[in-house]
Amino acid sequence: MFIAAQKIDGWFKGKEHVQKKKYPFPVLFDEKRSITRAYGVYHPLAVDAYNIARPATFVVGGDSKICWIAVSPSQYERPRLEDVFAAIGSCDKY
């Protein structure tokens, strides 16, 4: 699942983008930022952000428990794909 901290019909035209791309996973628009606040990644104000979420990746195991988290310090950084794939591979082993 992908969670976007933005309005579904806002400035970035999220709904149109999702319909056009036809992603093979669900996309949730967190318009009120309640989910991003609950997970501790809400980013109210910074040099590179206003009222959005920090880029974050959560890997969830088959038991529905979060087994790996990466929260980026800025809007321009993301975890390395190798690290995400390693987390996915080892998630259900614990």
Buried (B, 14 or more C-beta within 10 A) or exposed (E): EEBBBBBBEEEEBBBEEBEEEEEEEEBEBBBEBEBBBEBEBBBEEEEEBEEBBBBBBBBEBEEEEEBBBBBBEEBEEBBEEEBBEEBBEEBEEE
